[in-house]
Amino acid sequence: MYTDYSICFHMKERYIFTDTLLRINQKQNPCVLQGRKEAIPLNTEENCISFLDTDWSYHLARRMEKEKTNSVLGYRTAGSAAETATGHMLYEEMSEIGLTDVSRDTFTLDGWEFEKAILKYVDESGREHLFQMGGYQTNFQTDGFQDYELVYLGKGTAADYEGINVQNKLVLVEINQRDEWWISFPVYQAYLRGAAALIAVQANGYGEIADTALNAQDIAGPEFAPAFSLSQADARLLKDALFSKIQSQNTAASGNNPASLQVSLDASSRVMPDVQASNIVGKIQGTETDHMIVLSAHYDSYFDGFQDDNAAVAMMLGIARALIKGGYKPAHTLVFCAMAAEEWGVIDSKYDWSTGAYNQVFRVHPDWQGKVIANLNFELPAHAHNTRDAIRCTYEYADFIREFTDSLTVPPQAYPDGISVLSPIETWSDDFSMAIAGIPSTVNDFSAGPFMQNYYHSQYDNQDVYQESVYRFHHECYLKLVLAYDRLILPPLNFSNTMQAAASNAEEKTLDFAVSDLEGLRALFRTAESLGQEVYQKICQVNKEYSALASEQDRKIFRRKWENTSLQLLKTFRKAQDYLVRLNWQDEVIFPQDAAFHNIRQLEKAKNALIDKNITDALKALYRVDNNMYAFLFDEEVYYHFTEYILHQPKDRLMWGAGRIMHHENLYGIVQQLKKRMKEPDPVLEIEIRRLDAALRRQKAYYKDDIRYLKNSVTKLCSMLNDILTNI
């Protein structure tokens, strides 16, 4: 690979000595030091790495905690004054370290400011208890402390409200968002039943590090259904008081007068539609091309957000600082983007996070599409989430990233089991919005491991979970990856990986009634896989030829020769995202036919169970069809609200999720009917079986449509790959 050693001769900074490995200022005389007298300049990569300073990054991450909307808990939320002030600080920091063209890329979003939520309770002994509560993106304002009755309603499902009057009361419930349902469902259920607000306690799932942990997530629901969060420890005190009251009265909560406590609430949570937010962008200007490499991390947070995502923003700027101090002159323009509003930013949308990134590449800078050859996104990078590190990337970049990771020496104190490469990109972070815009993306993998269950989105995400060895490794790893990308002339896209994954998926999920439809698809996949591999080999050959060029002028000429091919490759990548990337109702990335296949299998199980008059097993299967688990648990209006707002909401409110759920099987009515049938001694189930037959016919038609769509899409991708081969 080409390495620009000439840069080192123009540096004022550092040399390396072959014996002593001492680094000194160039102005000093090496002859006065022990060791050999002749100095060998550091190569570009080593020189830049020598300027990495994790202490600098750590302290920047801590400085980001200064601005907060809640003086006790933190919160630097979308469109808030705290986010704006932090963005200004980052703007100044980017300018200070020497980034050029520093700008505020401004866009409109729905903002939120959470100032406070304090619950007051006076126990029977006269002792006053004050509970700090976390917030969700909903409206609730009091003028000082206001009195309410508080009731406890289990998990907050429709059944928990049966016979209970909660009008203008606070409803306390326990939820598990990782394993059961999202906060939006019990919140909207409480609103429909007339509650003043819902108070959610995490019962496993998130914030499990301590019973004093609070938790916050995106609400994914309407702003007019208020919600707050309470710790397990504080909730326990309230529940104990409620149960003690029941026992002392020798009565149970029943009828319209359940056991309740008198409490007071002082709260200020304000949703602000259509306000301004800014992504903060700085550059190191490229010397040879108009292409860009984008590094990104988000600067909004819940609580203080040391890992999520202060440390990531600081690491990104720490890398920029080292590159500038190292005198690096990139071929491609390096863009450093501190994203606003990753945690939230749109009222009443299932896809209400990654708002800043989506706006950046679809609204503020759609011109980035076709110009950015790679996005390196960073999340929670100063903590080891597992014993093995991982870089998650799009299928198409997996070969290049794997070759890169093979060259790394991973410090065992950080990751004793080394590093791996994972695909595809997930929806958890900003890199998904980048990818579907046609920008091949990566992220340091963070979504698995105990941190997410214990510390994530709680007040325990602080400097106590900092691991310097991990942070140092990630600084070095991703600086090296930036340089590896910058040495390329063509984006290293291997479409055969994508085709192989899609083909394996289709093979694994073949249905008997569609075997003939799949035959043609198999042949297309084989062709596409072969073309993708051939294109990738050509890309590697062109990049190798480029790396052998020593003259800057020769390199520029060579790059211009291949500019159109680079555009073709990125356009093909974008089309592959459009054609092949879909989501299920759990926000997992799937291929187009996956949802119908899954539904067919579950509907078949349900039908066979009903034929055997086994309603219990039928309901277990129906529970797994699309989002019908919610049909079991909540009022019909709750179910419909959170179904329709995906299928029929304007695209600008769905952002990165728009059009990625294609079909839906509404089973609310049959679920409710079967629940009633369970009480019958000898139920007659012919009507329900016929309804499942109708659902199966629909899903089978969807599946065949999806296979036809795949054929069409893969045919188009083959044509695009052929065009690239013609020109490469």
VOVEX-942101 format. One record per residue (C-alpha): residue in one letter; x, y, z. Coordinates in steps of 0.05 Angstrom, whole numbers, plus 5000, padded with zeros to 4 digits. Example, Ala and Ser with C-alpha at 12.3 -4.5 7.8 and 13.67 -1.06 7.14 Angstrom:
<sites>
A524649105156S527349795143
</sites>
This chain:
<sites>
M500050005000Y502250714986T504651085048D506251825043Y512851845081S514352535053I509452835102C513952655160F519653065134H515553705138M513253585209K515553995268E513953415314R516452715322Y521752195303I522951485324F529851205339T531550505320D534850305386T531750725440L524750825410L525151525438R520652055406I523352765408N521753445380Q525053555312K528354185338Q532453775388N539153485367P538552725366C546152675377V545452865450L540952275466Q543051565479G541951065423R543551115350K544451805323E540851745258A533351845263I528251485221P521851885209L515451555232N510951345176T504351715168E500251225208E505151155266N506051905269C498552045274I497651495325S503051805367F498552415375L492552025400D491052245471T485551865507D486252335567W484352915522S478452525495Y476252305564H476153015590L472353265530A467152715543R466552965615R465953685592M460053495550E456153345614K455954075633E449654265596K443353915619T435854055622N434953675688S439753955739V439853305779L439452755726G442353065664Y438652985598R441353335535T435453205490A433353345418G432354085404S433454285477A437454875501A442454385531E443454045464T444254715429A449354955480T453254305474G453154365398H456155065405M461654785450L463254245399Y463254765343E468555145382E472454515396M472554305323S475154995304E480254965360I483354305339G484054555267L478254265229T476154705170D469354915143V466254805211S458754895204R452054795237D447754385191T440854595215F434254235206T427254205236L425053675285D420653565345G424353765408W423753585481E425953905546F425453515610E426653975668K424153575728A419453045755I419452975830L414352535866K412952685939Y409852195988V408652276063D408251596098E403951416158S409451626206G409552326176R416252226140E416652576073H419752196014L422052555951F423152115889Q427052355829M423652085767G426152015696G422252275636Y419652085568Q418252535508T411252745530N407753365555F406453455629Q406854115667T404954285739D405254945776G409354685834F407154065871Q400253815852D396353275889Y394352615857E392051925876L396851385856V394750665840Y398850055822L396449655762G401449085750K403949095678G399049605653T395449165603A388049235587A386448665636D389749045693Y384649615685E378649165688G373649465737I378550015758N377250755753V383851125741Q380851795719N385952345734K390251865775L397551685769V398350955747L404550575769V406349965726E412349505716I415049375646N420548975613Q422049305547R427348815524D423248185531E415948415529W413249065502W415349775490I413550345537S408750655486F403350125494P402050165569V402650925565Y397350985512Q393050475548A393350905611Y391651535571L385451205540R383051005609G383551715633A389951695676A393552345690A400252005674L403551325674I409651185718A413850605691V418550175732Q423549735696A422349025720N428348695686G430448875616Y434049545626G437349905684E438849255721I445349495752A441849715815D434849785843T435950535846A436950575771L432351005729N431350855656A429251255595Q427851055523D424651385463I417151395473A415151195402G408251475416P404052105421E406252695463F399452775496A399952115535P404552305593A409751825623F415351825674S420051295701L421451085773S426750645804Q425249955832A427350185902D422650785902A417050375872R417949845925L416650355980L410250585946K407849875932D409249666004A405150266028L399450075982F399349346005S399949566078K393850016067I389949436038Q391748986096S390149506148Q383349616117N382348866110T379848986040A382248865969A382649355912S376149245874G370549595838N371650335822N375650465886P382350105884A387350205939S390950865927L396051325958Q395852075962V402152355929S404453015899L407953125833D412153715811A413853615738S415953985675S416553585611R415353965547V415053725475M416454275425P414054125353D418054405295V424154695328Q431254765302A437054295316S443954265286N449053735267I456054015278V460753865220G468153985209K472953755155I480053575137Q479953765063G481853225013T487553354964E485652904906T478152764902D471153024916H469452384954M468652375029I469651925089V464752105145L466051975218S459852065262A457352025334H451352335368Y451652875422D444652845451S443752395512Y439452135568F442352275637D449752465629G450951945575F458351845586Q458651225542D452351385502D455051795469N459852305499A465751835495A464251695421V463952435402A470352555440M473851965407M471752205338L474752885352G480752565385I482052205319A481152855281R485953215328A491352665319L490652685243I491553445242K497353435291G500452875251G500053315189Y495952815150K493653045081P487952585060A486252424988H478852425005T475652965048L474852715119V468352955150F467152945226C459752995243A456953075313M449752865303A444053175341A437652805360E439652075356E435551875416W429052195392G426452745347V419552585318I412852575354D408751935350S413051525304K415650815313Y422151045280D423151665324W430651595335S436651725289T433052375270G439452785263A442952275218Y436752185174N436052935165Q443453005149V443552525090F436452585064R434753315075V440753755092H445953415049P442752934999D448853114957W452852655003Q449552064970G454351814917K460252204946V461351875014I465151225006A464651035079N461451225145L464851035210N459651125265F461451075338E457250855398L459350705470P466750595452A470050655521H467449995550A468349265529H461448985516N464248285508T470947925512R471247975436D470648645401A466948705335I466049185277R459049145248C458449345176T454249275113Y454848595078E458548925021Y464349175064A465248545105D471248275064F475048925066I473749015141R475648295155E482248395118F483349025159T481848695226D486548115209S492148635207L490648895277T494048705342V488448705394P490848835465P488748245509Q487348695568A481849025526Y479248425486P482347755504D478547405448G480547895393I475948225343S470847985292V466548275236L458948255237S453648395184P448748685169I447949385198E442449415251T437349965266W439950145335S444350725313D445551265261D449450815214F442950505190S440351175164M447151265130A446850575097I439950645067A442151315038G447350924998I453251055044P456850405064S457250435140T460550125200V459650175275N463549915334D458849365357F455449525422S448549225422A450148565456G452848455525P451148625597F452249385590M445749455550Q441649105602N445049415663Y447650115649Y444550335584H440150955587S440851015662Q444351485710Y449650935719D452351075649N457951495677Q465551525682D465650925730V464750465670Y470650775633Q475950275608E482150635582S485150035547V478749945507Y478350685491R485550705469F484750105424H478650405391H482251065379E487850695344C483450195308Y478850705276L484451195259K487750625221L481150455187V480351175164L487251145133A485750475101Y479550755068D483351375046R488450955009L483050684963I480850944897L474550514891P469850344948P471249604966L464149354955N463348604949F456148504927S457147744926N456547765002T449748084997M447347604944Q449947004982A446347225045A439847345007A440446684970S441746295034N435846635065A431246465007E433745735007E432645665081K425745965076T423045585017L415645405018D412744814980F407445204943A412645684915V418245194894S417345344820D417646094834L424246004871E427745624815G428746234773L430846644834R436246134851A439346204783L439146964787F442546944855R448046504828T449146994770A449047594816E453847274865S458747114809L458247814781G459148114850Q465447704862E468247894794V466848634807Y470248584874Q476448264844K476848834794I476049344850C481749034888Q486049024825V484749774811N486149954884K492649554881E494849914818Y493350574851S497350404913A503550284870L503450994842A508651444873S507252104837E501652544864Q500052764793D499552044770R494951894828K490352474811I489852254738F488551544758R483051754806R479652174753K479651574707W475651174757E470851704785N464951464744T466050744765S466050964838L459351314827Q456550684794L458750254852L455550714904K449150764862T448750004859F449849974934R444050454945K439550044901A441349414938Q439149755003D432649974970Y431149294941L433448814995V433049155064R426549075101L424549105175N420048675218W415648935274Q421448865323D425849325281E430448755259V433448775190I430548235144F430048065070P423448225033Q420247535037D422147395110A415947695142A410947305099F414846655109H414846735184N407446905185I405646305142R409245825188Q405846115250L398946125217E399745395196K401445215268A395445595293K390745265243N393144565259A392444705333L385244935322I383744305282D385943925344K381744405387N388044645422I386545385430T392445505476D397545295424A393845665369L394246305409K401646195422A402846165347L398446765332Y402247155385R408347125338V404947385275D407148095259N405348535318N399448125342M402448005411Y399348685427A392448425405F392647985467L394348515517F391549205501D385149545479E383349535406E384750275398V391750185426Y393149615378Y390450005318H394050645335F400950315336T399349915273E396450465231Y401850965248I406850515213L402650325152H399250985138Q403351555165P406952045119K414051845100D417052455133R414552205201L417151505188M423951715163W428651115157G422950615169A418450865113G416250295067R420449765101I414549385130M410549165070H404848725095H400848655158E396148115183N390948405230L388747845278Y385748275334G378648015324I380447275320V385047325380Q379547625422Q374547105397L379146525413K380346795483K372846755494R372446065462M377445805514K371945865566E367345405527P367344655545D366944415473P368345005426V366344975353L372045285315E370245235241I369345985233E376146125264I379445595220R376445905158R378946585180L385946305188D385345985119A383746675091A389846965127L394146415099R391846555028R393647285037Q400447135066K401946625011A400147144959Y404747644994Y410347124994K409646994920D409447744907D415747814947I419247274907R417147604842Y419648264870L426347944889K427047664818N425748344789S430548684838V436248184830T435448224754K436448984758L442348904804C445548404756S444648914700M448049444742L453748984760N454648804686D454949544669I460449634721L464349054692T463849354623N467049994648I472049734697
</sites>
